[in-house]
Structure formats: C-alpha cells, structure tokens
Amino acid sequence: MRVEGWRCAVCAATVDIATPFPWRCPNSTPHDRRHLLQIVESDDPGPPGPDPKGPEDGPIVDDANPYLRYDHEFAWAAFADANGMDCDARRRLVEDLDAAVADVAGTGFRPTPFGRSDALSDALGFTDGGGVWVKDETGGVGGSQKARHLFTILLHLRAAEELGHLTTRPPLAIASCGNAALAAATLAKAADWPIDVFVPTWMTDGFG
C-alpha cells in the first residue's frame, strides 16, 4: 500500500499529499472540531517505495531502521517525495535525525523484542499452542512506544524545513502525564526544536 493523500472521516474533504501541513480538515472550525483526517492509500502496492525513478535512485528497503525499511508506507515520506525529496535525501534525513536521537536517548529507533512470555502464559493457564505475547518497548527511545509515533511528525517538520516550507521553528506542544511528554521532549532535544510540555497539576511527584 502507498500513501496517496488525506480524507476527512466526517465530511469526506480531501487534502493533497503534497500539502506542507496537512493535519487539519479544511472544513474544521473552532465550533466544529469533529473533523478527522485519515490517510488514503492506493490499492496498487506499486514498487517497494514512493520513488520509482530507477536503480540509481531506488527505494529504501531492507534496513534495520524501521523509518528506512518502511519508508514507502509513511505519509511524511510520501509528502517529501511529492515535493521532490528523493530516496537518498530522505535516507540522510532519517539517519541524521536518528543519530541525534541516539545521542540524547542512548539508542536510536530499532526493532524491539516481541515474543511469548512463558511466565505469564503459564500463570494464566495457556497451553503451548497459545499464550500471552509481549512487545517490550522499555528499551526503546523514551522507554515506550510513544516516541515512534511522534518521530514521523518530526520527520515531516524537518522535511518541510529542508524543502523551504518552514522558515522558523514554532514551539511544539504536548500535554501528558508521563511517557508521551518524555518522548516528545527527547525528540525535541535531539532536533534542537523548542517545545512546551504541559503536565497536569494534580500529578504526584515521581508518578509515571
């Protein structure tokens, strides 16, 4: 599947994939915020990447970094491709930003362990044919899966910056009780991007 654009789940309005900042439905208003943009994918899988210009500029495949390996499935990459950022440029952007994240977090983005937990499976009485499977994100960036979701937004912003659609860096903002705030702050630090983090006043010290 390849990302082609955005469509509102409420009013069916469409937003072109080349739009620099596509995250709000054009029909959304301060009094009607129900609108929600969803990714539109093509039915034709096409080549394994959004940039089928030839072997010298071929798709990004077979890489341990998931943002390179699955480049062709990300909306940020489709946006960058539609605006003329080829595979080599996208690879450099991902690698540079991932290295910056590793400098801050002690690790970059890599696959995390996924497997059957024998202890949980036995405790719950599952047979060998079933069981509880666990995805362990605690060793990843920020100690949870939250940074993975936010990284594509940061890649989109950095691509927009390199393409000339963003000339200043407006502060990012996030409201969180813990994991999402840590993830966002880690990525913002890595990118040297200003961020405002809002933590509820009722949170107790050390919680999260």
C-alpha positions, 0 to 999 in steps of 0.5 A: 500500500502507498500513501496517496493523500488525506480524507476527512472521516466526517465530511469526506474533504480531501487534502493533497499529499503534497500539502506542507501541513496537512493535519487539519480538515479544511472544513474544521472550525473552532465550533466544529472540531469533529473533523478527522483526517485519515490517510488514503492509500492506493490499492496498487502496492506499486514498487517497494517505495514512493520513488520509482525513478530507477536503480540509481535512485531506488527505494529504501528497503531492507534496513534495520531502521524501521523509518528506512525499511518502511519508508514507502508506507509513511505519509511524511515520506510520501509528502517529501517525495511529492515535493521532490525529496528523493530516496537518498535525501530522505535516507540522510534525513532519517539517519541524521535525525536518528543519530541525534536521537541516539545521542540524547536517548542512548539508542536510536529507533530499532526493532524491539523484542516481541515474543511469548512470555512463558511466565505469564502464559503459564500463570494464566493457564495457556497451553503451548499452542497459545499464550500471552505475547509481549512487545517490550518497548522499555528499551526503546527511545523514551522507554515506550512506544510513544516516541515512534509515533511522534518521530514521523511528525518530526520527520515531516517538520524537518522535511518541510524545513529542508524543502523551504516550507518552514522558515522558523521553528514554532514551539511544539506542544504536548500535554501528558502525564508521563511517557508521551511528554518524555518522548516528545521532549527527547525528540525535541532535544535531539532536533534542537526544536523548542517545545512546551510540555504541559503536565497536569497539576494534580500529578504526584511527584515521581508518578509515571 
